Amino acid sequence: MKKSTLLVIITSASLLSCTTQEPPKGGDIMPETAREKIPPSWGASSGGGAVVPGWIRTFGDSTLTGLVEDALERNPDLRAAAAQVEASRSAIKVAAASLYPRIALKGLGERQGREMTGDIGFGITPPDVGGLGVDTSGGGTDINTVDSSMGRWVTGIGIGASWEADVWGRVRSKKAATKSESAALEADFEFARQSLAAAVARAYFSTIEAGQQAANAQETLALFQEYLKLTDARKKQGFSSDYEVAQLKSRMAGAQDTVYAAEAAQAQAIRAIEVVISSYPAGKLKTRRTFPGQVRSVPAGLPAELLERRPDLIAAERRFAAAFHRTNEARTARLPRFAISATGGVGSAQLDGVGVIDAVSWSLAAGVIQPIFFGGELKAAQEIRKSEQRAAAATYVGVALRAFQDVEDALDSEYHLRRREGALNEMVEQSAMAVKLGRVQLDQGQTDMFTILRLAGENLAAKTQLTQIRASRLRERVNLHLALGGSFSGASK
């Protein structure tokens, strides 16, 4: 009756035990003072509407899309991250295993024996030194005997089960913490995928930029070569000097050096892409020669929505949740534990020259364990978990602030780069016109070659800056998509 009552109490306590508490999410993790400062809209100029998926396709470049897909499929770092996610999912099963009974089956076949000396005529029990190492014994050898030697065979099979009632939610908190950590790794993996796609896109635009710079320098070099022929002809006519020829050859060498430097930069950028897609870095990947057309403004959504969408913020939120559950696990570890165990089995012992004894054994037990004194270990463990929870909350706030900064910086850069591109476009057009008009004046003897060289140099510098700005706009567009946390896959709008 007492046993039944104890079992009922334990079972009822398990069924009526408190549920696992849910941790704060998103902005609720942040202090109220910080949460109130999140503005309703972005400070920098931004496009309206919700963030849409498929931003890689908005550049309208099938080669770029294919490179990103290859990188996602073959990149070794991404595969390593995926393996970590799979391991974390198995860790959830390990943590949840304690919620269920543990059952084990034992089979036994053992030969026991003793050789004794001394006064054995009184039928005393021989000494037993106990088991050595792993205990696989199926029965004790404490048999009264008057023989100087004895032996027996022991065989049997048994089954046992034990279960701890998770009354206070300790095991469930452990499971919830492991599940949150797995979710954090999944978010890390998604952020790694997005970062990889962004890295490929930035490197791709850098290859185009280097090719464009080489083309700019090559165009200027061709102009200098034309002027050199003209100057040689004018020299023969007595209208030019060796000084002018030397100046032209110096400018030609400078333009040639620019071509070489741009070609080297393009090769390095191509090899960087080849490594990312797990190809040998031979520098032979073919890319387009011109920049893709500028896409329309990017819908940026609302600042508060960033907390729910960006993967690194989701990962920080899940790590806070894991610390929250670990704290509850440490707290409940100081409370009583309720456990039930049951065992049963059949065995046979055959004593040499005596006979066989068969037996059926069973046991059913229930117990309560209350930690009393562990030298402060359990309390210290709880304080450690509380500190980790506070650290996770502070980390979340830091990640959120950096995420907001990333978006504001990218939006602001887009605004200024767009204005600079307009100014440089005008500069390139006007400097090219000045070179063209200067050539006419040179032919009419109204200007000299040094003026033409200066104008050509200004035109090359303007083209170089314009190319840099166009590439920077594309790279900043990629940075904006990454900062907003929008998926690069899916249908674009």
Secondary structure, DSSP 8 states (H G I E B T S, - for coil): -HHHHHHHHHHHHHHHS--------GGGGS-HHHHTT--SS-SS--B-S---S-GGGGG--HHHHHHHHHHHHH-HHHHHHHHHHHHHHHHHHHHHGGGS-EEEEEEEEEEEEEE--S--TT----------SS----S-------SSEEEEEEEEEEEEEEEEE-SSSHHHHHHHHHHHHHHHHHHHHHHHHHHHHHHHHHHHHHHHHHHHHHHHHHHHHHHHHHHHHHHHHHHHTTS--HHHHHHHHHHHHHHHHHHHHHHHHHHHHHHHHHHHTT----S-----SS--------B---GGGHHHH-HHHHHHHHHHHHHHHHHHHHHHTTS-EEEEEEEEEEEEEEETTTEEEEEEEEEEEEEEE----STTHHHHHHHHHHHHHHHHHHHHHHHHHHHHHHHHHHHHHHHHHHHHHHHHHHHHHHHHHHHHHHHHHHHTTSS-HHHHHHHHHHHHHHHHHHHHHHHHHHHHHHHHHHHHT--SSS---
